């Protein structure tokens, strides 16, 4: 039985880049060396991610990347794809090289298998860089039991844009009868009409009716843009798939109408009498900070003003790194793509998305 990984405090350590390998014109695979003394800090389950922290243009930048290989002693591998206008991804693709050092957070995330991995069937649905956690999941699940099967539906614009195409072909050669690959190209015609064009609701339903039988699948993994993840998840539920069998991962919501986590946003007090008082506990130490009511400031943004080591990675309500227990007061959580219903019931909030609605608020990162 595979269980959800034990949560640990997100901590950063300096790791050395041992290799940078091109995947496409706009994507690289980065190998990070993990020294023996830090091995326990970087053990991980397939499907988890790390956050990378560095300084660019005079400011701190944090980005989250899924680990793209099954667990291997002494190293981590992630794939970085250039985002249009992306500060870190552009720098990494153009300038990152072996020998450089990066601040790397201990692995986090629950995009992992939670079932008995023996004679089980899995499906992965990925678009673009959403393939990165799938690489670790495919390799680990197929290697775990000779009775396991994995089907991957992988959407890209063109064959040239497809990350890990050679590695997927190698996995197919290793597991010809247990790995099924379905490459969907949105801007390039394939011999199969079903695998050509945008992966919309109709196409996804057709794939499920002709290539993959939902009733035969034990666990589903979906990783990609918000709209695709939502479409696939909703379609599966409509077809009778139990929501508890569906895992999904978002690197970002991709929704410009939604608020960000505000991390690092400057706040200028107007009337110091109208403030929220925020108290937070972290690593056994309690700190207090005030936040102007008019600012609608997140707890995370306020906490970072007095402690730079407050845990966060994406600051967009996606990764869950900033999770804390609300122990006093009330908040409005603007977005949540990370916390499960049982966590919400136990009083957990995402501090990057939580704005105080009472005069005093207390959260505990140590719970």
C-alpha positions, -999 to +999 in steps of 0.1 A: +000+000+000+014+034-010+005+062+014+007+099+013+042+111+021+048+124+056+048+162+055+080+179+067+090+215+071+102+228+038+139+237+041+164+249+016+199+236+011+225+245-014+229+219-042+253+218-071+241+214-107+259+183-120+244+183-155+222+203-179+208+184-208+187+199-236+152+183-241+138+207-268+147+241-281+129+256-250+134+229-223+162+214-203+167+186-178+187+197-148+205+172-125+212+182-090+238+164-069+226+154-034+256+148-010+253+119+014+248+141+044+216+155+029+202+122+015+175+121+042+164+156+034+158+148-003+142+114-003+110+116-022+080+097-037+075+097-074+053+126-084+066+151-058+083+184-066+110+207-053+112+245-052+143+263-065+153+296-050+179+320-064+185+357-070+179+373-103+179+410-112+185+419-076+155+400-062+146+366-049+129+342-073+112+309-063+099+283-088+085+248-083+095+219-106+084+183-104+110+156-101+112+137-134+127+104-125+120+075-101+140+078-069+178+075-073+204+079-046+225+110-048+206+131-073+174+149-083+163+156-118+139+183-129+128+196-163+125+234-169+106+247-199+109+283-209+077+303-202+070+333-224+083+362-203+093+338-175+122+353-156+136+322-140+128+297-168+144+320-195+175+324-174+177+287-167+173+276-203+198+301-215+224+303-187+222+274-162+253+252-164+270+223-146+289+236-115+264+263-106+247+262-072+211+266-064+190+268-032+167+237-034+138+230-011+132+195+003+106+176-018+069+182-012+036+174-028+009+147-029+007+140-066+016+104-057+001+070-059-021+060-030-031+025-039-017-010-037+007-011-067+003-047-077-017-057-107-030-022-110-038+000-140-029+037-141-036+065-166-016+098-169-030+128-188-004+155-194+001+186-215+035+202-222+057+204-191+030+185-172+049+154-184+076+159-158+060+141-128+046+115-151+081+103-160+088+094-124+053+079-120+055+057-151+090+044-143+082+037-107+047+021-111+058-002-140+089-012-120+070-019-089+051-049-101+050-070-134+012-068-132+010-030-134-001-012-166+002+025-174-015+045-203-003+080-210-022+106-230+003+134-238-007+166-255+018+190-273+017+215-301+041+196-323+065+167-322+094+191-319+078+206-287+075+172-270+096+168-239+111+134-231+100+119-264+131+096-265+128+086-229+092+077-234+102+056-264+128+038-242+102+031-215+079+017-242+108-006-254+113-018-218+076-023-211+060-030-246+029-048-233+024-027-202+029+009-213+005+025-238+015+059-253-010+082-270+006+114-283-019+141-291-006+170-313-026+202-315-008+219-344+004+190-364-016+164-383-012+128-372-024+097-391-051+092-365-077+119-364-084+111-327-048+121-318-048+153-339-061+187-327-069+202-294-077+179-265-112+192-258-141+175-240-153+156-271-119+143-280-112+132-244-145+113-243-137+097-276-103+086-263-120+071-232-145+053-253-120+038-278-086+036-263-090+036-225-118+020-206-124+040-174-139+010-155-106-008-158-085+020-143-075+021-106-058+055-105-057+086-126-030+114-128-037+147-145-010+174-149-012+205-171-029+239-175-058+247-153-085+244-180-072+209-191-070+196-156-105+208-148-119+195-181-105+160-176-114+158-139-150+169-146-153+145-175-141+115-155-164+123-126-193+125-151-184+091-164-186+076-130-150+076-119-147+080-081-131+114-074-109+097-047-091+079-076-081+111-094-049+129-086-042+163-102-013+187-102-011+224-113+021+243-116+000+275-119-037+282-123-031+300-155-060+323-146-052+360-149-085+368-132-073+352-099-053+368-072-017+359-067-001+351-033+013+386-031+047+373-018+070+402-015+043+428-023+051+461-005+024+474+019+022+510+029+001+518+061-025+545+057-041+544+092-022+524+117-053+522+139-070+500+113-049+469+113-051+431+115-027+416+141-013+384+128+005+359+151+023+329+136+043+300+151+072+286+131+099+262+143+088+267+179+091+305+178+061+329+178+062+362+159+036+390+154+031+414+126+004+440+118-013+444+084-033+474+073-070+465+068-071+484+036-043+463+020-062+430+018-027+415+025-022+377+027-009+362+059+022+349+040+031+384+027+028+399+061+048+371+078+076+374+053+082+410+065+094+397+099+107+362+090+123+354+056+122+317+063+084+313+063+077+284+039+063+289+005+070+279-031+044+289-057+025+315-037-005+308-059-025+284-039-013+254-059+016+237-041+005+237-005+039+245+009+026+275+029+000+254+047-007+263+083-034+256+109-057+285+117-058+286+155-075+319+162-096+344+142-111+341+108-097+345+072-110+345+037-090+319+015-092+333-020-080+302-038-073+266-029-059+240-053-038+221-027-057+213+005-080+183+007-115+184+023-103+167+055-075+193+059-100+221+055-122+205+082-092+203+105-087+241+101-058+242+077-054+272+054-030+283+026-014+314+040-005+327+006-042+329-002-056+338+032-066+373+041-076+381+077-112+390+083-110+394+121-090+419+141-066+391+154-055+360+135-032+332+146-017+304+125+006+276+133+031+263+107+044+236+131+012+216+134 
